[in-house]
Amino acid sequence: MSGQAGLLDDARARQSELVRLRRALHAEPEVGLHLPRTQEKVLRALDGLGLEVRTGSALTSVVAVVRGTGSAAPVLLRADLDALPMTERTGLDYASRIPGAAHACGHDLHTAILVGTAGLLAARRDRLAGDVILMFQPGEEGHDGAALMLAEGLLEVAGARPAAAYALHVGAAAPAGVFGHRAGPVLAASGTLAVTFHGAGGHGAAPHLARDPIPALGAAIGALQSLVTRRFDAQDPVVLSIGAVHAGTAANIVPETATLTATTRAFSAATHARLTAAAAEVCHGIAAAHGVTATVEAIDGYPVTVNDPERTAAATDVLAELFGPDRVRPTPQPGLFSDDIGRVLAEVPGAMLTLGACPPGTDPVHAPGNHSPRAVFDDSVLADGVSALTGLALRATGSA
């Protein structure tokens, strides 16, 4: 336990610098795969630690290797770097200065935590029985940055493939300092459904001389919700949420087309495929009933994120040793969110864990959650995150 206590003390000693980095990232968020200012901040923070650092070609990723002194198989730790395309409404003095971009999912905390972890691991390299790969990934929010990093040789960067992989995700509406874990499926597979109804335009005063796609669009919105509740087992849940609807340019014009775009979620690849196929069937049938046609594009997103039972159990042991069992709680159900860490965990056994970051004085039940323009995260959990990832890396390489 003395080694673990030292780990916590060292992480807490870095708290002020972690807060400075996190708030600098928060004030200058970037969206997508190309995050030059974010990459620059990460590289500057890693400079002087004696790590092997490389940057990506297809995206502004950073991969750093902490070389240990032993021959144990490497472990991989991941943080996502990108922000969301939205406007922040928190009123914080370090709020986003970039119009239309905001760190509303906590990736700025993830980045600061992994930078802090790099520092602690570098200081312990003489006791590190294997190498640690630090994965700083752009493009998690819908751009599949993990797939690009895998294609650029992420898993081979240390000279041997990692034997374990871990990621930590903060939650703005979860009790601060509480870690969540779950073995098996933990996050859903996702996809996008894009449907266009094609009719024939005309004057709004004579709709009988046109073929109006808007009634078909309206019927499809209701029918797709019934599809979810009437054709899928409630104990194998799926989600189909329509997020965008577009049609027309003026009140007196029957448009030629009307479109909807939806996100789809399921906990298995087979169920997700069945959901998209059934949705296409419904849209084509509704189009025919209204005398129009439909084109349906189903775009695969991220796979199911599956936590390895053995690696998850090892992680819970480490977290309980560090923070006490009361702060380590099982997550009873998987979430219908998705994350491209699932691509990494399909290649390397590991786990995505959660860390509550609800601000003090705020009831987590009523706090704005991740992806809300008013989401606020508690900086006090940064040192906890650093301690957790460092402890996981030490345990996974057989160093602790």
Residue pairs with C-beta under 8 A, 6 or more apart in sequence:
1 321
3 400
4 321
4 322
4 391
4 400
7 120
7 322
7 387
7 390
7 391
7 394
8 322
8 383
8 387
10 120
10 123
11 116
11 120
11 383
11 384
11 386
11 387
11 390
12 383
14 116
14 119
14 120
14 383
14 386
15 380
15 382
15 383
17 116
18 112
18 113
18 115
18 116
18 379
18 382
18 383
18 386
19 112
19 379
19 382
21 41
21 45
21 111
21 112
21 115
22 108
22 109
22 111
22 112
22 379
22 382
23 94
23 108
23 379
24 41
25 38
25 41
25 103
25 108
25 111
25 112
26 92
26 94
26 95
26 96
26 103
26 108
27 94
27 95
27 96
27 97
28 37
28 38
28 96
28 97
28 98
29 38
29 83
29 84
29 96
29 98
29 101
29 102
29 103
29 108
30 36
30 37
30 38
30 81
30 82
30 83
30 98
30 101
31 82
31 83
31 84
31 85
31 100
31 101
31 141
32 82
32 138
32 139
32 141
32 143
33 58
33 59
33 60
33 82
33 138
33 139
33 143
33 145
33 148
34 59
34 60
34 138
35 60
35 81
35 82
35 138
36 60
38 60
38 81
38 82
38 111
38 138
39 55
39 60
39 61
39 62
39 81
39 136
39 138
42 62
42 81
42 111
42 115
42 136
43 53
43 55
43 62
45 115
46 53
46 62
46 64
46 115
46 118
49 64
49 118
49 119
49 122
50 122
50 125
51 64
51 65
51 66
51 118
51 122
51 134
52 64
52 65
52 67
53 62
53 63
53 64
53 65
54 62
54 63
54 157
55 61
55 62
55 63
56 62
56 63
56 138
56 148
56 149
56 152
57 152
58 148
58 151
58 152
59 138
59 139
59 145
59 148
59 149
60 138
61 135
61 136
61 137
61 138
61 145
61 148
61 149
61 152
62 134
62 136
63 133
63 134
63 135
63 136
63 149
63 154
63 157
64 118
64 133
64 134
64 136
65 74
65 131
65 132
65 133
65 134
65 157
65 158
66 118
66 121
66 122
66 125
66 128
66 131
66 132
66 134
67 125
67 128
67 131
68 125
68 128
68 129
68 130
68 131
68 132
68 397
68 399
69 125
69 126
69 127
69 128
69 129
70 128
70 129
70 130
70 397
70 398
70 399
71 129
71 130
72 129
72 130
72 163
72 397
72 398
72 399
73 130
73 160
73 161
73 162
73 163
73 164
73 397
74 130
74 131
74 132
74 133
74 158
74 160
74 161
74 162
74 163
74 397
75 130
75 131
75 132
75 133
75 162
75 163
75 164
75 165
75 166
75 392
75 393
75 396
75 397
76 132
76 133
76 135
76 154
76 155
76 162
76 164
76 165
76 166
76 344
76 348
76 350
77 114
77 117
77 132
77 133
77 134
77 135
77 165
77 166
77 167
77 389
77 392
77 393
78 114
78 135
78 137
78 146
78 165
78 166
78 167
78 341
78 344
79 107
79 110
79 111
79 113
79 114
79 134
79 135
79 136
79 137
79 167
79 168
80 107
80 110
80 111
80 137
80 138
80 140
80 141
80 145
81 107
81 110
81 111
81 136
81 137
81 138
81 140
82 107
82 138
82 139
82 140
82 141
82 143
82 145
83 96
83 98
83 101
83 102
83 103
83 104
83 105
83 107
83 108
83 141
84 101
84 102
84 103
84 104
84 105
84 141
84 371
85 100
85 101
85 141
86 100
86 101
86 102
86 104
86 371
86 373
87 96
87 99
87 100
87 102
87 373
88 95
88 96
88 102
88 103
88 104
88 373
89 373
89 374
90 373
90 374
90 375
90 376
92 376
96 102
96 103
102 373
104 370
104 371
104 372
104 373
104 375
105 141
105 370
105 371
105 375
106 169
106 170
106 171
106 172
106 357
106 370
106 375
106 377
107 140
109 170
109 357
109 377
109 379
109 381
109 382
109 385
110 167
110 168
110 169
110 170
110 385
111 136
112 382
113 168
113 382
113 385
113 386
113 389
114 134
114 136
114 389
116 382
116 383
116 385
116 386
117 134
117 385
117 386
117 389
117 390
117 393
118 134
120 386
120 387
120 390
121 128
121 132
121 390
121 393
124 390
124 394
124 399
127 394
127 399
128 393
128 394
128 397
128 399
129 397
129 398
129 399
130 396
130 397
130 398
130 399
131 158
131 159
131 160
131 397
132 393
132 397
133 154
133 157
133 158
133 162
135 149
135 154
135 344
137 145
137 146
137 149
137 340
138 145
139 145
139 146
139 148
139 340
140 146
140 339
140 340
140 341
142 301
144 301
144 302
144 340
144 343
145 340
146 340
146 341
146 343
146 344
147 340
147 343
150 343
150 344
150 347
154 344
155 161
155 162
155 347
155 348
161 348
162 348
163 348
163 349
163 396
164 311
164 314
164 348
164 349
164 350
164 396
165 311
165 344
165 345
165 348
165 349
165 350
165 351
166 311
166 315
166 350
166 351
166 352
166 353
166 389
166 392
166 393
166 396
167 339
167 341
167 344
167 350
167 351
167 352
167 353
168 352
168 353
168 354
168 355
168 385
168 388
168 389
169 339
169 352
169 353
169 354
169 355
170 354
170 355
170 356
170 357
170 377
170 381
170 385
171 180
171 354
171 355
171 356
171 357
171 358
171 369
171 370
172 357
172 358
172 367
172 368
172 369
172 370
172 372
172 375
172 376
172 377
173 358
173 364
173 365
173 367
173 368
173 369
173 370
174 180
174 354
174 355
174 356
174 357
174 358
174 364
175 356
175 358
175 364
176 356
176 357
176 358
176 359
176 360
176 378
176 380
176 381
177 323
177 327
177 355
177 356
177 380
177 381
177 384
178 327
178 328
178 329
178 355
178 356
179 319
179 323
179 327
179 328
179 329
179 353
179 354
179 355
179 356
179 388
180 329
180 330
180 331
180 353
180 354
180 355
180 356
181 307
181 312
181 315
181 316
181 319
181 328
181 329
181 330
181 331
181 351
181 353
181 354
182 307
182 312
182 330
182 331
182 332
182 334
183 307
183 308
183 309
183 312
183 313
183 351
184 306
184 307
184 309
184 334
185 267
185 268
185 304
185 305
185 306
185 307
185 334
186 305
186 306
186 307
186 331
186 334
186 335
186 351
186 352
187 302
187 304
187 305
187 334
187 335
187 336
187 337
187 338
187 339
187 341
187 342
187 352
188 239
188 265
188 266
188 267
188 304
188 305
188 334
188 335
188 336
188 337
188 338
189 265
189 266
189 267
189 268
189 269
189 272
189 301
189 302
189 303
189 304
189 338
189 342
190 263
190 264
190 265
190 272
190 301
190 302
190 338
191 263
191 264
191 272
191 276
191 298
191 299
191 300
191 301
192 261
192 262
192 263
192 264
192 298
192 299
192 301
193 240
193 261
193 262
193 263
193 264
193 276
193 279
193 280
193 296
193 297
193 298
193 299
194 259
194 260
194 261
194 296
194 297
194 299
195 220
195 259
195 260
195 261
195 262
195 279
195 283
195 294
195 295
195 296
195 297
196 257
196 258
196 259
196 294
196 295
197 213
197 214
197 216
197 217
197 220
197 257
197 258
197 259
197 283
197 287
197 290
197 292
197 293
197 294
198 213
198 256
198 257
198 287
198 292
198 293
198 294
198 295
199 210
199 211
199 212
199 213
199 216
199 254
199 255
199 256
199 257
199 258
199 291
199 292
200 210
200 211
200 254
200 256
201 210
201 253
201 254
201 255
201 256
202 209
202 210
202 253
202 254
203 209
203 210
203 252
203 253
203 254
204 251
204 252
204 253
204 254
205 252
207 254
210 254
211 290
211 291
211 292
212 254
212 255
212 290
212 292
213 247
213 255
213 256
213 257
213 258
213 290
213 292
214 247
214 248
214 254
214 255
214 258
215 290
216 258
216 286
216 287
216 289
216 290
216 292
216 294
217 245
217 247
217 258
217 259
217 260
219 286
219 289
219 290
220 260
220 282
220 283
220 286
221 242
221 245
221 260
223 282
223 286
224 240
224 242
224 262
224 279
224 282
224 283
225 240
227 240
227 278
227 279
227 282
228 238
228 239
228 240
228 275
231 278
232 238
232 271
232 274
232 275
236 266
236 267
236 268
236 271
237 266
237 267
237 336
238 264
238 265
238 266
238 271
238 272
238 275
239 263
239 264
239 265
239 266
239 336
240 262
240 263
240 264
240 265
240 275
240 279
241 262
241 263
242 260
242 261
242 262
243 261
243 262
243 263
244 259
244 260
244 261
245 258
245 259
245 260
245 261
246 258
246 259
246 260
247 255
247 257
247 258
247 259
248 254
248 255
248 258
249 255
262 279
263 301
264 272
264 275
264 276
264 279
264 298
265 272
265 336
265 337
265 338
266 272
266 275
266 304
267 304
267 334
268 304
269 303
269 304
276 298
277 298
279 296
279 298
280 296
280 298
283 294
283 296
284 294
284 296
286 294
287 293
287 294
301 338
302 338
302 339
302 340
302 342
302 343
303 342
303 343
303 346
304 342
305 338
305 339
305 341
305 342
305 345
305 352
306 342
306 345
306 346
307 345
307 350
307 351
307 352
308 345
308 349
308 350
308 351
310 349
311 349
311 350
311 351
311 396
312 351
314 392
314 395
314 396
315 351
315 353
315 392
316 328
317 395
318 388
318 391
318 392
318 395
318 400
319 327
319 328
319 353
319 388
319 391
320 328
321 391
322 387
322 388
322 391
323 384
323 387
323 388
331 354
339 352
341 352
344 350
345 351
345 352
353 388
355 381
355 384
355 385
355 388
356 364
356 381
357 377
357 378
357 381
358 364
358 367
358 378
359 367
359 376
359 377
359 378
360 378
360 380
362 376
367 376
368 374
368 375
368 376
369 375
391 400
393 399
394 400
